[in-house]
Amino acid sequence: TINQAERQSLLRVLGIDQLNLTALIRIAELHERRGEEALANQRWAAVVAIGGQVENPAPELAERLAHARAYVADKGRRFGEEMDAGLAGARAAIDPADRRRFDACVDHLLGRRSIYLNQCAGVHFPFLPADEFFDIRQFPWLAQIEAKTAAIRAELEAFLRTGAPGFAPYVAFDSGTPASKWTKLDHSLDWSACHLWRFGKRDDAICRHFPETAAAIAALPLADMPNRAPTAFFSLLRPGAHIPPHTGVSNTRAIIHLPLIVPPDCGFRVGGETREWVEGKAFAFDDTIEHESWNNSDQLRAVLIFDTWNPHLTEVERELLQTYFTVADANGLNPHNDIAD
């Protein structure tokens, strides 16, 4: 048949050069005319990939590339809908927390989300799961501090009304630092912090203003790394402020957020998942996975932030890390030891 002859001719051309864009377009069109959706989608996807490398395509090619993108997107959308329908029964019987990794797997396969890996500026502990948001069931003690939300918020609001010093820009580079994504926040109170603990040391002068908050934090199983953790602070984000995508220091920790003041239009993304803060509802995440936050409201946003151990570390691993930091500091590794109080 004519279609079969056309197919064989195009396959011969592709047999010589699998990157021949004209042949890929023609065979994709052939599969589409014949209703061979899977084959058409495969070929149109190749057209999208290769055609995207062409600078300033001619109008006819630009039209074919636009068609290719639309076809692949539509096929992906319909396949996703079919997959969702086929999995609905199985998913309904499972707690969302128990199927979270499977859902992320499927969404990645369907092109709905990316998979993010740890990027540590400091200690990278290998072979730990790259959890974006940790399973909250790994932190049953969070209920203790959630129950203190009203008291903690009251202490913060009272402190803010006094106008007493304590909050400082979270981002504060030395003069001469090159411009970067942080320049807009550098020495700006758009994102500010008041530390109760920093680099493993409690600030008694600050904690005197927040007695219930300090007591609630001290009662928790915080990260304990000599001259490094715990850290605990109030984080304020002014209206219109945006903290750009970034990654943290070490995946040995889990970072806890206890939202205190959350106006509408605030958001927080870790990797491929975006959440809204809910006042009084804590969550834990790995800050070495790319994350960002924003306050698109006209009001202040306030969160209490502190760190605990990554729940995937064993007790033995925690103890070994503590020993490592102690030995490292004794040999001059930690610059914080050289800063006079």
TIBARO-834774 format. One line per field, with one value per residue (C-alpha): residue in three letters; z, y, x. Coordinates in steps of 0.001 Angstrom, whole numbers, plus 500000, padded with zeros to 6 digits. Each point is the difference from the previous one (the first is absolute). Layout:
N
resn = ALA:... $
c3 = Z:... $
c2 = Y:... $
c1 = X:... $
***
This chain:
341
resn = THR:ILE:ASN:GLN:ALA:GLU:ARG:GLN:SER:LEU:LEU:ARG:VAL:LEU:GLY:ILE:ASP:GLN:LEU:ASN:LEU:THR:ALA:LEU:ILE:ARG:ILE:ALA:GLU:LEU:HIS:GLU:ARG:ARG:GLY:GLU:GLU:ALA:LEU:ALA:ASN:GLN:ARG:TRP:ALA:ALA:VAL:VAL:ALA:ILE:GLY:GLY:GLN:VAL:GLU:ASN:PRO:ALA:PRO:GLU:LEU:ALA:GLU:ARG:LEU:ALA:HIS:ALA:ARG:ALA:TYR:VAL:ALA:ASP:LYS:GLY:ARG:ARG:PHE:GLY:GLU:GLU:MET:ASP:ALA:GLY:LEU:ALA:GLY:ALA:ARG:ALA:ALA:ILE:ASP:PRO:ALA:ASP:ARG:ARG:ARG:PHE:ASP:ALA:CYS:VAL:ASP:HIS:LEU:LEU:GLY:ARG:ARG:SER:ILE:TYR:LEU:ASN:GLN:CYS:ALA:GLY:VAL:HIS:PHE:PRO:PHE:LEU:PRO:ALA:ASP:GLU:PHE:PHE:ASP:ILE:ARG:GLN:PHE:PRO:TRP:LEU:ALA:GLN:ILE:GLU:ALA:LYS:THR:ALA:ALA:ILE:ARG:ALA:GLU:LEU:GLU:ALA:PHE:LEU:ARG:THR:GLY:ALA:PRO:GLY:PHE:ALA:PRO:TYR:VAL:ALA:PHE:ASP:SER:GLY:THR:PRO:ALA:SER:LYS:TRP:THR:LYS:LEU:ASP:HIS:SER:LEU:ASP:TRP:SER:ALA:CYS:HIS:LEU:TRP:ARG:PHE:GLY:LYS:ARG:ASP:ASP:ALA:ILE:CYS:ARG:HIS:PHE:PRO:GLU:THR:ALA:ALA:ALA:ILE:ALA:ALA:LEU:PRO:LEU:ALA:ASP:MET:PRO:ASN:ARG:ALA:PRO:THR:ALA:PHE:PHE:SER:LEU:LEU:ARG:PRO:GLY:ALA:HIS:ILE:PRO:PRO:HIS:THR:GLY:VAL:SER:ASN:THR:ARG:ALA:ILE:ILE:HIS:LEU:PRO:LEU:ILE:VAL:PRO:PRO:ASP:CYS:GLY:PHE:ARG:VAL:GLY:GLY:GLU:THR:ARG:GLU:TRP:VAL:GLU:GLY:LYS:ALA:PHE:ALA:PHE:ASP:ASP:THR:ILE:GLU:HIS:GLU:SER:TRP:ASN:ASN:SER:ASP:GLN:LEU:ARG:ALA:VAL:LEU:ILE:PHE:ASP:THR:TRP:ASN:PRO:HIS:LEU:THR:GLU:VAL:GLU:ARG:GLU:LEU:LEU:GLN:THR:TYR:PHE:THR:VAL:ALA:ASP:ALA:ASN:GLY:LEU:ASN:PRO:HIS:ASN:ASP:ILE:ALA:ASP $
c3 = 500000:499647:503786:500382:497238:501596:503365:498583:498163:503124:502105:497477:500346:503798:499783:498576:502341:502999:500483:496567:501031:496711:500045:503659:499229:497003:501847:502989:497641:498463:503383:500978:496796:500606:503583:501400:503074:501882:496972:499037:503534:499992:496717:500857:503295:498007:497778:503081:501401:496796:498653:503233:499060:496770:500354:498194:498156:496720:500312:498624:502406:502893:499268:499972:503263:501606:498827:501398:503413:500063:498997:502643:502678:499136:499941:503354:501490:498758:501126:503415:500266:499021:502503:502775:499265:499918:503300:501798:501699:501231:501184:501856:502277:501083:502369:497968:502242:499110:496259:499817:498424:497524:499017:499446:497859:497788:499735:498929:497375:498703:499872:502737:502337:500272:502450:502088:501648:503058:499414:503170:500507:502967:501336:497567:501721:497238:499349:501913:498209:498297:501690:499108:502773:502599:501092:503000:501779:500464:502396:502445:502536:497761:501661:503117:498385:497794:503229:500996:496788:501589:502812:497620:497661:502915:501140:496490:499501:503380:499106:496625:501633:502233:497040:501977:498056:499192:496388:497348:496241:499364:497019:500847:497754:500480:497953:496607:499552:496294:498971:500123:500416:503639:499269:500367:503527:501062:503237:499456:502666:497333:501376:503584:502877:503764:501271:503289:499280:497429:499149:502947:502556:501818:500044:503586:499454:497180:501689:503001:497711:498959:503137:498856:496506:501308:502440:497278:497646:502684:500753:496430:498547:498117:497801:502149:498046:501792:498875:497242:501354:501312:498331:500851:498852:499062:496263:498718:496368:499109:497487:496431:500987:498211:501187:496796:499346:502017:501880:503504:501760:501064:499553:503501:501224:499528:500068:501870:499235:502525:498252:502350:497830:496476:497876:496692:496893:501755:498707:500482:497456:500674:496850:498037:502713:500978:503245:501861:503620:502429:503310:502790:497670:499920:497186:499436:496841:498670:499263:497801:497385:498015:501737:499904:501692:499391:501601:497383:502598:501519:503510:501961:499975:503066:500498:502809:498500:501717:499086:501141:498804:496634:501040:497646:502021:502572:503580:499304:496974:502053:502670:497379:498439:503394:500474:496519:500600:503368:498476:496976:502148:502149:496792:498938:497554:501336:499385:502522:502757:499022:500415:503341:501864 $
c2 = 500000:503651:500423:496945:501167:503439:498422:497838:502935:502125:497153:499585:503684:499755:496854:502191:502975:499701:503772:500886:502541:499971:496217:500061:502556:498018:496689:501662:501428:496548:498349:502775:499587:496271:500471:498305:502211:498342:500044:503515:501233:498362:501656:503394:499927:499488:502928:502177:498983:500491:502927:501895:500300:501865:503744:502263:497220:500866:500653:496571:498198:502193:498973:496301:500379:501705:497126:497484:501672:500205:496330:498775:502197:498839:496348:500438:501666:497292:497228:501651:500119:496347:499066:501963:498264:496581:500561:501732:496864:498875:503490:500530:497054:501360:502845:502906:499958:496344:500524:503306:498591:497932:503061:501959:497141:500012:503805:499940:497351:502134:503130:501744:500541:499762:497925:502077:498748:501193:502835:500540:502959:498187:496459:497656:496735:497365:497519:501855:500258:503383:500818:503394:500153:497300:497730:501856:496689:499864:502955:499078:502510:502925:499971:501344:503234:500307:500168:503041:501946:502603:500724:500201:502310:502208:500342:500886:502587:501571:500227:501554:502634:501110:500725:498564:498965:496334:499556:500361:499342:496286:500696:502161:499654:501636:503132:499219:496816:499609:500485:496860:498854:501098:503629:501246:498521:500893:502046:500328:499534:498595:496667:500269:497644:500051:497100:498259:497366:500382:497673:497819:502818:501443:503797:500600:503739:499290:497002:502168:501728:496649:497786:497678:499708:499225:497401:498335:499819:498720:497116:498657:497487:502655:499358:499987:500673:501806:503654:499362:498989:500499:503160:501531:503339:502050:500685:503035:500561:503422:500595:499427:498289:496917:497666:498612:496306:498779:497027:499601:498738:496386:497228:498711:502320:500342:503557:500612:502847:500948:502627:502789:502833:499021:502408:498830:499736:498565:496852:497663:497600:497195:498172:499051:500641:503332:500483:502781:500609:499287:501839:497555:497074:499082:498215:498713:500178:499468:503422:498562:499435:503153:502083:503489:502031:503123:502419:501510:501511:503488:498676:498562:496241:498429:496456:498360:497918:497464:496889:496406:496945:498490:497114:497599:500241:497279:500774:498656:502282:503016:499218:499554:503356:501685:498482:501047:503642:500029:498655:502295:503087:499007:500135:503428:499130:502172:503752:500792:499039:502973:502574:501758:500320 $
c1 = 500000:500961:500170:502224:502342:500207:500755:502777:501558:500030:501399:502839:500853:499904:502103:502722:499398:497673:500267:498631:497368:498091:499642:498936:497292:498744:499839:498319:497382:499529:499439:497593:497965:499773:498860:503128:500112:502849:502294:498938:500680:503443:500948:498502:501917:503208:499029:499528:503392:501959:498016:500525:503676:499202:500500:497544:498105:498294:496226:499036:502338:498868:496410:500934:501928:497007:497798:502481:500018:496212:499625:502436:498421:496486:501048:501716:496934:497625:502349:500207:496216:499752:502692:498302:496710:501641:501807:497134:498701:503397:500918:496726:500713:503410:500848:501483:503081:500624:499678:501865:503166:497989:497959:503215:501332:496901:499945:503648:499293:497142:502148:498005:502929:503766:502006:502403:503190:501889:502461:501989:502304:501539:499689:498263:499101:499700:497214:497283:496639:499637:496686:498591:497420:500618:497176:498595:499457:503770:499652:497205:501367:499038:496587:501725:501063:496927:498020:502096:499271:497723:502462:502971:498134:498951:503618:501119:497254:500771:503688:499270:497778:502864:502244:502924:503111:500337:499009:502691:500168:500318:502237:503018:503046:503364:500588:501457:497978:499070:496376:497860:496426:500338:500906:496431:499798:503546:499809:496244:497349:497695:501238:501129:500720:500236:502122:499298:502660:502763:502868:499002:500055:497011:499683:498861:499432:497544:498392:499066:497490:498513:499875:497209:501438:503481:498661:497922:502987:502374:497618:500292:502514:501963:503001:503135:503186:502841:500213:497447:496604:497444:498852:496629:498651:496975:499910:498114:499136:498664:497190:501123:503252:501282:502769:501555:500635:502970:501423:501395:503086:499509:497459:500789:497246:496271:498689:496739:497603:497329:497836:498889:498663:498983:497954:498522:502186:503045:501673:502917:501527:502423:501119:496922:497412:498438:498100:498275:500889:497156:500208:500819:500696:503692:501812:503533:502098:503512:501448:502767:497314:499279:497347:498542:497267:497963:497581:497731:497685:499979:500686:502912:500686:501666:501294:501959:502825:502256:501951:499954:501877:499184:497736:501789:503236:500587:500976:503483:500352:498940:502587:502717:499133:500247:503440:501048:499063:501745:503224:499696:499582:502956:502012:498783:497213:497181:500460:497243:502437:502191:497222:500115:496707 $
***
